[in-house]
């Protein structure tokens, strides 16, 4: 008999009832150090006082009106994003998946309005993850994502991650954009080198096509800059954002230059809930915190501390771990043991990590994690690794 909740998830036998900063409390009272942050969502920790205040204040005033009317909180958040990024304009969604849908539409509509309707192809890369909608799975293209869900949305060209020659050869008179994550998350914490991101920008400019960046997981301070592409000094034409921007409240966005967004006029896209007062009030509170240079500087400092301790962990358990990789507080442990075994061993020592592809376990702690919590988290991972190495 099927469960009342559609059984599409393989869930751990844990039920959390409360969150406090970097900690999750299980129904039986156990306290887990959270190095997953809801898959990079709770960027400012659980029950962050500033976000709680913003949400409750707004909830006591107005929840929803729809985009038939002006939404002051939406304008305020858009203004903050435009001020602090490359973007000239913002569309708000409820998720990264919805942001992907609009990014695809925006790129294709741009060339349609330029009199080049044949330019519909978007180049993507192996290991990518752009959500689970029809466009998202077609963009990723992997069998794991697409099997059984055909016919797939056409118009995506899939290349191997890091194959520069193939990328150059793949651009044709049908290409409208290249879409890439500056740091692949689901794909195993694989950062795109700054030189490659610069080369990609140059290639797009050379051929007059758009660069779409997916910063759903790596954005909003996660790498120590407001957005990961800032390390390379280049800017995209279109960018997908979600997860951390809402600090735990469902919120996403597409940021774009005026040029890239020029085809998106009244009636070309919409959302009932996207940009609602509740989400945008929380998003404004998040932006007020993560745009502070001192906050980002501290993220970088803590990232260095965590990485140093993880390098020691790898050295102490060469039979379990192979290497540390990633950027900022978006780190991965390349494992010799099965990632699922590492995650489960962590549950036993009350530390939460997240599995990924390429035999990697993700560490995506709240950006507010303390030095003491970093030390305790690695200590718990050490105990988990010891149990794996002893088997």
C-alpha positions as a Markdown table, in Angstrom:
| # | Residue | x | y | z |
|---|---|---|---|---|
| 1 | Unk | 0.0 | 0.0 | 0.0 |
| 2 | Unk | 1.4 | 3.4 | -1.0 |
| 3 | Unk | 2.3 | 5.9 | 1.7 |
| 4 | Unk | 0.2 | 9.0 | 2.1 |
| 5 | Unk | 3.4 | 11.0 | 1.2 |
| 6 | Unk | 4.4 | 10.0 | -2.4 |
| 7 | Unk | 7.5 | 7.8 | -1.8 |
| 8 | Unk | 10.0 | 9.6 | -4.0 |
| 9 | Unk | 12.5 | 10.2 | -1.3 |
| 10 | Unk | 14.8 | 7.8 | 0.5 |
| 11 | Unk | 14.6 | 9.4 | 3.9 |
| 12 | Unk | 16.9 | 8.9 | 6.9 |
| 13 | Unk | 15.1 | 7.7 | 10.1 |
| 14 | Unk | 15.3 | 11.1 | 11.7 |
| 15 | Unk | 12.6 | 13.5 | 12.6 |
| 16 | Unk | 13.8 | 17.0 | 13.6 |
| 17 | Unk | 11.5 | 19.1 | 15.7 |
| 18 | Unk | 13.6 | 22.2 | 16.4 |
| 19 | Unk | 16.5 | 24.1 | 15.1 |
| 20 | Unk | 18.9 | 26.5 | 16.8 |
| 21 | Unk | 21.7 | 28.1 | 14.8 |
| 22 | Unk | 23.9 | 25.2 | 13.6 |
| 23 | Unk | 22.0 | 22.6 | 15.6 |
| 24 | Unk | 19.0 | 20.4 | 14.9 |
| 25 | Unk | 17.1 | 18.7 | 17.7 |
| 26 | Unk | 15.6 | 15.3 | 17.0 |
| 27 | Unk | 12.2 | 14.3 | 18.4 |
| 28 | Unk | 14.0 | 12.1 | 21.0 |
| 29 | Unk | 16.1 | 15.0 | 22.2 |
| 30 | Unk | 19.4 | 14.3 | 20.4 |
| 31 | Unk | 21.3 | 17.3 | 19.2 |
| 32 | Unk | 22.9 | 17.1 | 15.7 |
| 33 | Unk | 25.5 | 19.5 | 14.3 |
| 34 | Unk | 24.1 | 20.5 | 10.9 |
| 35 | Unk | 26.6 | 20.6 | 8.1 |
| 36 | Unk | 23.9 | 20.3 | 5.5 |
| 37 | Unk | 21.8 | 23.4 | 6.3 |
| 38 | Unk | 18.9 | 22.0 | 4.4 |
| 39 | Unk | 21.1 | 21.5 | 1.3 |
| 40 | Unk | 22.6 | 25.0 | 1.5 |
| 41 | Unk | 19.3 | 26.6 | 2.3 |
| 42 | Unk | 19.5 | 27.7 | 6.0 |
| 43 | Unk | 22.5 | 30.0 | 5.2 |
| 44 | Unk | 22.1 | 32.0 | 8.4 |
| 45 | Unk | 21.3 | 29.0 | 10.6 |
| 46 | Unk | 18.1 | 27.7 | 12.1 |
| 47 | Unk | 15.7 | 30.2 | 13.7 |
| 48 | Unk | 17.9 | 33.2 | 13.0 |
| 49 | Unk | 16.5 | 36.0 | 15.1 |
| 50 | Unk | 16.7 | 38.6 | 12.3 |
| 51 | Unk | 14.9 | 36.4 | 9.9 |
| 52 | Unk | 12.3 | 35.3 | 12.5 |
| 53 | Unk | 11.6 | 39.0 | 13.2 |
| 54 | Unk | 11.3 | 39.9 | 9.5 |
| 55 | Unk | 8.9 | 37.0 | 8.9 |
| 56 | Unk | 6.7 | 37.5 | 11.9 |
| 57 | Unk | 6.4 | 41.2 | 11.4 |
| 58 | Unk | 5.4 | 40.7 | 7.8 |
| 59 | Unk | 3.1 | 37.8 | 8.7 |
| 60 | Unk | 1.2 | 40.1 | 11.1 |
| 61 | Unk | 0.7 | 42.6 | 8.3 |
| 62 | Unk | 0.1 | 40.9 | 4.9 |
| 63 | Unk | 0.9 | 37.4 | 3.5 |
| 64 | Unk | -0.2 | 37.5 | -0.1 |
| 65 | Unk | -1.8 | 39.7 | -2.8 |
| 66 | Unk | -0.5 | 38.2 | -6.1 |
| 67 | Unk | 1.5 | 40.0 | -8.8 |
| 68 | Unk | -1.6 | 41.8 | -10.0 |
| 69 | Unk | -0.5 | 44.6 | -7.7 |
| 70 | Unk | 2.6 | 46.4 | -6.5 |
| 71 | Unk | 4.5 | 44.5 | -3.8 |
| 72 | Unk | 6.7 | 47.0 | -1.9 |
| 73 | Unk | 8.8 | 44.2 | -0.2 |
| 74 | Unk | 9.5 | 42.7 | -3.7 |
| 75 | Unk | 10.7 | 46.1 | -5.0 |
| 76 | Unk | 12.9 | 46.5 | -1.9 |
| 77 | Unk | 14.6 | 43.1 | -2.4 |
| 78 | Unk | 15.0 | 43.7 | -6.2 |
| 79 | Unk | 16.6 | 47.0 | -5.4 |
| 80 | Unk | 19.1 | 45.3 | -3.0 |
| 81 | Unk | 20.0 | 42.6 | -5.6 |
| 82 | Unk | 20.5 | 45.2 | -8.4 |
| 83 | Unk | 22.6 | 47.4 | -6.1 |
| 84 | Unk | 24.9 | 44.5 | -5.1 |
| 85 | Unk | 25.2 | 42.5 | -8.4 |
| 86 | Unk | 25.6 | 42.8 | -12.2 |
| 87 | Unk | 21.9 | 42.7 | -12.7 |
| 88 | Unk | 19.6 | 45.5 | -13.9 |
| 89 | Unk | 16.3 | 43.6 | -13.2 |
| 90 | Unk | 15.0 | 40.7 | -11.1 |
| 91 | Unk | 12.1 | 38.2 | -11.4 |
| 92 | Unk | 11.1 | 36.3 | -8.2 |
| 93 | Unk | 10.2 | 32.7 | -8.1 |
| 94 | Unk | 9.6 | 30.1 | -5.3 |
| 95 | Unk | 12.6 | 27.8 | -6.1 |
| 96 | Unk | 15.7 | 27.2 | -8.1 |
| 97 | Unk | 13.8 | 24.9 | -10.4 |
| 98 | Unk | 11.4 | 27.7 | -11.4 |
| 99 | Unk | 14.4 | 30.0 | -11.8 |
| 100 | Unk | 15.8 | 27.6 | -14.4 |
| 101 | Unk | 12.5 | 27.6 | -16.3 |
| 102 | Unk | 12.6 | 31.3 | -16.7 |
| 103 | Unk | 16.4 | 31.4 | -17.5 |
| 104 | Unk | 15.7 | 29.0 | -20.4 |
| 105 | Unk | 12.7 | 31.0 | -21.7 |
| 106 | Unk | 14.6 | 34.3 | -21.3 |
| 107 | Unk | 17.6 | 33.2 | -23.4 |
| 108 | Unk | 15.4 | 31.8 | -26.2 |
| 109 | Unk | 13.1 | 34.8 | -26.3 |
| 110 | Unk | 16.0 | 37.2 | -26.5 |
| 111 | Unk | 17.1 | 35.7 | -29.8 |
| 112 | Unk | 13.6 | 35.3 | -31.1 |
| 113 | Unk | 13.0 | 39.0 | -30.6 |
| 114 | Unk | 16.4 | 39.7 | -32.4 |
| 115 | Unk | 15.0 | 37.9 | -35.5 |
| 116 | Unk | 17.0 | 34.7 | -34.9 |
| 117 | Unk | 14.3 | 32.2 | -33.8 |
| 118 | Unk | 16.6 | 29.3 | -34.8 |
| 119 | Unk | 18.9 | 30.1 | -31.8 |
| 120 | Unk | 17.4 | 27.9 | -29.2 |
| 121 | Unk | 20.2 | 25.5 | -28.1 |
| 122 | Unk | 21.7 | 25.8 | -24.7 |
| 123 | Unk | 25.0 | 24.2 | -23.9 |
| 124 | Unk | 25.3 | 22.4 | -20.5 |
| 125 | Unk | 27.8 | 20.1 | -18.8 |
| 126 | Unk | 28.0 | 16.6 | -17.3 |
| 127 | Unk | 27.5 | 16.6 | -13.6 |
| 128 | Unk | 25.2 | 19.6 | -13.7 |
| 129 | Unk | 22.0 | 19.9 | -11.8 |
| 130 | Unk | 19.4 | 22.5 | -12.7 |
| 131 | Unk | 16.3 | 21.3 | -10.9 |
| 132 | Unk | 13.7 | 18.5 | -11.6 |
| 133 | Unk | 11.3 | 20.3 | -14.0 |
| 134 | Unk | 11.1 | 19.3 | -17.6 |
| 135 | Unk | 13.6 | 21.9 | -18.6 |
| 136 | Unk | 15.8 | 21.2 | -15.6 |
| 137 | Unk | 16.2 | 17.5 | -16.3 |
| 138 | Unk | 16.6 | 18.1 | -20.0 |
| 139 | Unk | 19.3 | 20.6 | -19.3 |
| 140 | Unk | 21.2 | 18.1 | -17.0 |
| 141 | Unk | 20.7 | 15.3 | -19.5 |
| 142 | Unk | 21.9 | 12.4 | -17.2 |
| 143 | Unk | 20.1 | 9.1 | -17.4 |
| 144 | Unk | 19.5 | 9.2 | -13.6 |
| 145 | Unk | 17.5 | 12.5 | -14.1 |
| 146 | Unk | 15.8 | 11.7 | -17.4 |
| 147 | Unk | 15.0 | 8.0 | -17.5 |
| 148 | Unk | 11.3 | 7.3 | -18.0 |
| 149 | Unk | 10.4 | 10.9 | -18.4 |
| 150 | Unk | 10.5 | 11.3 | -22.2 |
| 151 | Unk | 10.0 | 12.9 | -24.6 |
| 152 | Unk | 12.5 | 15.3 | -23.3 |
| 153 | Unk | 12.4 | 19.1 | -23.9 |
| 154 | Unk | 14.7 | 19.5 | -27.0 |
| 155 | Unk | 17.3 | 22.2 | -27.4 |
| 156 | Unk | 20.1 | 21.2 | -25.0 |
| 157 | Unk | 23.6 | 20.2 | -26.0 |
| 158 | Unk | 25.4 | 18.2 | -23.3 |
| 159 | Unk | 29.2 | 18.3 | -23.0 |
| 160 | Unk | 31.7 | 16.7 | -20.7 |
| 161 | Unk | 32.7 | 19.0 | -17.8 |
| 162 | Unk | 36.1 | 20.6 | -18.5 |
| 163 | Unk | 36.3 | 19.7 | -22.2 |
| 164 | Unk | 37.2 | 23.1 | -23.7 |
| 165 | Unk | 37.7 | 21.9 | -27.2 |
| 166 | Unk | 34.3 | 20.3 | -27.3 |
| 167 | Unk | 32.8 | 23.5 | -26.0 |
| 168 | Unk | 34.3 | 25.6 | -28.8 |
| 169 | Unk | 33.3 | 23.0 | -31.4 |
| 170 | Unk | 29.7 | 22.8 | -30.1 |
| 171 | Unk | 28.8 | 26.5 | -30.6 |
| 172 | Unk | 26.8 | 26.9 | -33.8 |
| 173 | Unk | 24.3 | 29.2 | -35.4 |
| 174 | Unk | 21.6 | 27.5 | -33.3 |
| 175 | Unk | 23.3 | 28.3 | -29.9 |
| 176 | Unk | 21.7 | 30.9 | -27.7 |
| 177 | Unk | 23.5 | 30.4 | -24.4 |
| 178 | Unk | 25.9 | 28.4 | -22.2 |
| 179 | Unk | 24.6 | 27.4 | -18.8 |
| 180 | Unk | 26.9 | 26.4 | -16.0 |
| 181 | Unk | 27.3 | 26.2 | -12.2 |
| 182 | Unk | 30.4 | 28.1 | -11.0 |
| 183 | Unk | 30.6 | 25.3 | -8.4 |
| 184 | Unk | 28.7 | 22.1 | -9.1 |
| 185 | Unk | 26.8 | 21.0 | -6.0 |
| 186 | Unk | 24.9 | 17.8 | -6.8 |
| 187 | Unk | 27.7 | 16.9 | -9.2 |
| 188 | Unk | 30.2 | 16.5 | -6.3 |
| 189 | Unk | 31.5 | 20.0 | -5.3 |
| 190 | Unk | 33.4 | 20.7 | -8.5 |
| 191 | Unk | 34.5 | 24.3 | -8.8 |
| 192 | Unk | 34.9 | 25.8 | -12.3 |
| 193 | Unk | 38.4 | 27.4 | -12.3 |
| 194 | Unk | 38.4 | 31.2 | -12.6 |
| 195 | Unk | 40.4 | 30.9 | -15.8 |
| 196 | Unk | 37.7 | 28.7 | -17.3 |
| 197 | Unk | 34.9 | 31.1 | -16.3 |
| 198 | Unk | 36.8 | 34.0 | -17.8 |
| 199 | Unk | 37.3 | 31.9 | -21.0 |
| 200 | Unk | 33.7 | 31.0 | -21.1 |
| 201 | Unk | 32.7 | 34.7 | -20.8 |
| 202 | Unk | 35.1 | 35.5 | -23.7 |
| 203 | Unk | 33.7 | 32.7 | -25.8 |
| 204 | Unk | 30.2 | 33.9 | -25.3 |
| 205 | Unk | 31.1 | 37.5 | -26.2 |
| 206 | Unk | 33.0 | 36.3 | -29.2 |
| 207 | Unk | 30.0 | 34.4 | -30.6 |
| 208 | Unk | 27.3 | 36.9 | -29.3 |
| 209 | Unk | 25.6 | 34.3 | -27.1 |
| 210 | Unk | 24.4 | 34.6 | -23.5 |
| 211 | Unk | 26.1 | 33.2 | -20.4 |
| 212 | Unk | 23.7 | 31.8 | -17.8 |
| 213 | Unk | 25.1 | 31.0 | -14.4 |
| 214 | Unk | 23.3 | 28.7 | -11.9 |
| 215 | Unk | 24.2 | 30.0 | -8.5 |
| 216 | Unk | 21.2 | 28.3 | -6.7 |
| 217 | Unk | 23.6 | 26.3 | -4.4 |
| 218 | Unk | 26.9 | 28.3 | -4.5 |
| 219 | Unk | 25.4 | 31.8 | -4.2 |
| 220 | Unk | 24.4 | 34.1 | -1.4 |
| 221 | Unk | 27.7 | 34.2 | 0.5 |
| 222 | Unk | 28.4 | 30.4 | 0.3 |
| 223 | Unk | 31.9 | 30.8 | -1.2 |
| 224 | Unk | 32.9 | 33.9 | 0.7 |
| 225 | Unk | 31.7 | 36.3 | -2.0 |
| 226 | Unk | 28.1 | 37.3 | -2.4 |
| 227 | Unk | 28.1 | 35.2 | -5.6 |
| 228 | Unk | 30.7 | 32.7 | -6.6 |
| 229 | Unk | 31.4 | 34.2 | -10.0 |
| 230 | Unk | 32.7 | 37.3 | -8.4 |
| 231 | Unk | 36.0 | 35.5 | -7.6 |
| 232 | Unk | 36.7 | 35.4 | -11.4 |
| 233 | Unk | 35.9 | 39.0 | -12.0 |
| 234 | Unk | 33.4 | 38.2 | -14.8 |
| 235 | Unk | 29.6 | 38.7 | -14.9 |
| 236 | Unk | 26.9 | 36.7 | -16.5 |
| 237 | Unk | 24.0 | 37.9 | -18.6 |
| 238 | Unk | 21.4 | 35.8 | -16.6 |
| 239 | Unk | 21.8 | 34.2 | -13.2 |
| 240 | Unk | 19.6 | 31.7 | -11.3 |
| 241 | Unk | 19.4 | 32.2 | -7.5 |
| 242 | Unk | 17.5 | 30.4 | -4.7 |
| 243 | Unk | 18.2 | 28.4 | -1.5 |
| 244 | Unk | 20.2 | 30.8 | 0.7 |
| 245 | Unk | 18.4 | 33.9 | -0.5 |
| 246 | Unk | 15.4 | 33.0 | 1.6 |
| 247 | Unk | 17.4 | 31.6 | 4.5 |
| 248 | Unk | 14.9 | 28.7 | 4.8 |
| 249 | Unk | 11.8 | 30.4 | 3.4 |
| 250 | Unk | 11.0 | 29.2 | -0.2 |
| 251 | Unk | 12.4 | 32.0 | -2.5 |
| 252 | Unk | 14.2 | 32.1 | -5.8 |
| 253 | Unk | 15.1 | 34.7 | -8.4 |
| 254 | Unk | 16.4 | 35.2 | -11.9 |
| 255 | Unk | 18.8 | 38.2 | -12.2 |
| 256 | Unk | 19.5 | 39.6 | -15.6 |
| 257 | Unk | 21.0 | 42.5 | -17.5 |
| 258 | Unk | 18.6 | 44.9 | -19.3 |
| 259 | Unk | 19.8 | 43.5 | -22.6 |
| 260 | Unk | 19.3 | 39.8 | -21.8 |
| 261 | Unk | 15.9 | 40.5 | -20.3 |
| 262 | Unk | 14.7 | 42.6 | -23.2 |
| 263 | Unk | 12.4 | 40.0 | -24.6 |
| 264 | Unk | 10.5 | 39.5 | -21.4 |
| 265 | Unk | 7.6 | 41.9 | -21.6 |
| 266 | Unk | 4.2 | 41.9 | -19.9 |
| 267 | Unk | 2.5 | 38.5 | -20.2 |
| 268 | Unk | 5.6 | 36.5 | -21.2 |
| 269 | Unk | 6.1 | 35.0 | -17.7 |
| 270 | Unk | 4.4 | 35.0 | -14.3 |
| 271 | Unk | 4.0 | 33.4 | -10.9 |
| 272 | Unk | 1.1 | 33.4 | -8.4 |
| 273 | Unk | 3.4 | 33.2 | -5.3 |
| 274 | Unk | 6.7 | 34.4 | -6.7 |
| 275 | Unk | 7.9 | 37.5 | -4.9 |
| 276 | Unk | 5.2 | 37.3 | -2.2 |
| 277 | Unk | 5.5 | 39.7 | 0.8 |
| 278 | Unk | 6.6 | 37.0 | 3.3 |
| 279 | Unk | 9.4 | 35.6 | 1.1 |
| 280 | Unk | 10.7 | 39.0 | 0.1 |
| 281 | Unk | 10.7 | 40.4 | 3.6 |
| 282 | Unk | 12.9 | 37.5 | 4.7 |
| 283 | Unk | 15.1 | 37.9 | 1.6 |
| 284 | Unk | 15.7 | 41.6 | 2.5 |
| 285 | Unk | 16.8 | 40.5 | 6.0 |
| 286 | Unk | 19.1 | 37.9 | 4.4 |
| 287 | Unk | 20.6 | 40.5 | 2.0 |
| 288 | Unk | 21.2 | 43.0 | 4.8 |
| 289 | Unk | 23.4 | 40.4 | 6.6 |
| 290 | Unk | 25.2 | 38.7 | 3.7 |
| 291 | Unk | 26.2 | 42.0 | 1.9 |
| 292 | Unk | 28.2 | 43.2 | 4.9 |
| 293 | Unk | 31.9 | 42.9 | 4.0 |
| 294 | Unk | 32.7 | 42.0 | 7.6 |
| 295 | Unk | 30.3 | 39.1 | 7.4 |
| 296 | Unk | 31.8 | 37.8 | 4.1 |
| 297 | Unk | 35.3 | 38.2 | 5.5 |
| 298 | Unk | 34.4 | 36.0 | 8.5 |
| 299 | Unk | 32.9 | 33.4 | 6.1 |
| 300 | Unk | 36.3 | 33.2 | 4.4 |
| 301 | Unk | 38.1 | 33.0 | 7.7 |
| 302 | Unk | 35.9 | 30.2 | 8.9 |
| 303 | Unk | 36.1 | 28.4 | 5.5 |
| 304 | Unk | 39.9 | 28.4 | 5.9 |
| 305 | Unk | 39.6 | 27.0 | 9.4 |
| 306 | Unk | 37.2 | 24.2 | 8.4 |
| 307 | Unk | 39.3 | 23.3 | 5.4 |
| 308 | Unk | 42.4 | 23.0 | 7.5 |
| 309 | Unk | 40.7 | 20.7 | 9.9 |
| 310 | Unk | 39.2 | 18.6 | 7.1 |
| 311 | Unk | 42.7 | 18.2 | 5.6 |
| 312 | Unk | 43.8 | 16.8 | 8.9 |
| 313 | Unk | 40.8 | 14.5 | 8.9 |
| 314 | Unk | 41.6 | 13.2 | 5.5 |
| 315 | Unk | 45.3 | 12.6 | 6.5 |
| 316 | Unk | 44.1 | 10.7 | 9.6 |
| 317 | Unk | 41.7 | 8.5 | 7.7 |
| 318 | Unk | 43.3 | 7.7 | 4.3 |
| 319 | Unk | 41.3 | 4.5 | 4.1 |
| 320 | Unk | 38.0 | 6.5 | 4.3 |
| 321 | Unk | 38.8 | 9.9 | 2.6 |
| 322 | Unk | 40.8 | 10.9 | -0.4 |
| 323 | Unk | 40.7 | 14.7 | -0.6 |
| 324 | Unk | 39.0 | 18.0 | 0.3 |
| 325 | Unk | 37.7 | 20.2 | -2.5 |
| 326 | Unk | 35.4 | 23.1 | -3.0 |
| 327 | Unk | 35.2 | 26.8 | -2.2 |
| 328 | Unk | 34.3 | 28.8 | 0.9 |
| 329 | Unk | 31.8 | 26.9 | 3.1 |
| 330 | Unk | 30.8 | 24.7 | 0.1 |
| 331 | Unk | 33.2 | 21.9 | 0.6 |
| 332 | Unk | 33.3 | 18.2 | -0.4 |
| 333 | Unk | 35.1 | 15.2 | 1.1 |
| 334 | Unk | 36.1 | 12.9 | -1.8 |
| 335 | Unk | 35.6 | 9.5 | -0.3 |
| 336 | Unk | 37.1 | 6.0 | -0.7 |
| 337 | Unk | 34.2 | 4.6 | 1.4 |
| 338 | Unk | 30.7 | 4.8 | 0.0 |
| 339 | Unk | 29.3 | 8.4 | 0.6 |
| 340 | Unk | 26.1 | 6.9 | 1.9 |
| 341 | Unk | 28.1 | 5.0 | 4.5 |
| 342 | Unk | 29.9 | 8.2 | 5.6 |
| 343 | Unk | 26.6 | 10.1 | 5.9 |
| 344 | Unk | 25.1 | 7.2 | 7.9 |
| 345 | Unk | 28.2 | 7.0 | 10.2 |
| 346 | Unk | 27.8 | 10.7 | 10.8 |
| 347 | Unk | 24.2 | 10.2 | 11.9 |
| 348 | Unk | 25.5 | 7.8 | 14.5 |
| 349 | Unk | 27.9 | 10.5 | 15.9 |
| 350 | Unk | 25.2 | 13.2 | 15.5 |
| 351 | Unk | 26.6 | 15.2 | 12.6 |
| 352 | Unk | 24.7 | 15.9 | 9.4 |
| 353 | Unk | 26.3 | 15.8 | 5.9 |
| 354 | Unk | 24.9 | 15.5 | 2.4 |
| 355 | Unk | 25.8 | 12.9 | -0.3 |
| 356 | Unk | 26.6 | 14.0 | -3.8 |
| 357 | Unk | 27.9 | 12.4 | -7.0 |
| 358 | Unk | 31.5 | 11.5 | -7.8 |
| 359 | Unk | 31.9 | 9.7 | -4.4 |
| 360 | Unk | 31.6 | 13.0 | -2.5 |
| 361 | Unk | 30.0 | 14.0 | 0.8 |
| 362 | Unk | 29.0 | 17.6 | 0.9 |
| 363 | Unk | 29.6 | 20.0 | 3.8 |
| 364 | Unk | 27.4 | 23.0 | 3.6 |
| 365 | Unk | 27.1 | 24.4 | 7.1 |
| 366 | Unk | 25.3 | 27.6 | 8.0 |
| 367 | Unk | 27.5 | 30.6 | 7.2 |
| 368 | Unk | 27.0 | 31.6 | 10.9 |
| 369 | Unk | 28.7 | 28.4 | 12.3 |
| 370 | Unk | 31.1 | 29.2 | 15.1 |
| 371 | Unk | 34.8 | 28.2 | 15.4 |
| 372 | Unk | 33.8 | 26.0 | 18.3 |
| 373 | Unk | 31.1 | 24.3 | 16.3 |
| 374 | Unk | 33.6 | 23.7 | 13.4 |
| 375 | Unk | 35.9 | 22.0 | 15.8 |
| 376 | Unk | 33.1 | 19.9 | 17.3 |
| 377 | Unk | 31.8 | 19.0 | 13.8 |
| 378 | Unk | 35.2 | 17.7 | 12.6 |
| 379 | Unk | 35.6 | 15.8 | 15.9 |
| 380 | Unk | 32.3 | 14.0 | 15.2 |
| 381 | Unk | 33.3 | 13.3 | 11.6 |
| 382 | Unk | 36.6 | 11.9 | 13.0 |
| 383 | Unk | 34.6 | 9.5 | 15.2 |
| 384 | Unk | 32.4 | 8.5 | 12.3 |
| 385 | Unk | 35.4 | 7.9 | 10.1 |
| 386 | Unk | 37.0 | 5.8 | 12.8 |
| 387 | Unk | 34.0 | 3.4 | 12.8 |
| 388 | Unk | 34.2 | 3.1 | 9.0 |
| 389 | Unk | 37.9 | 2.4 | 9.0 |
| 390 | Unk | 37.5 | -0.2 | 11.7 |
| 391 | Unk | 35.1 | -2.3 | 9.6 |
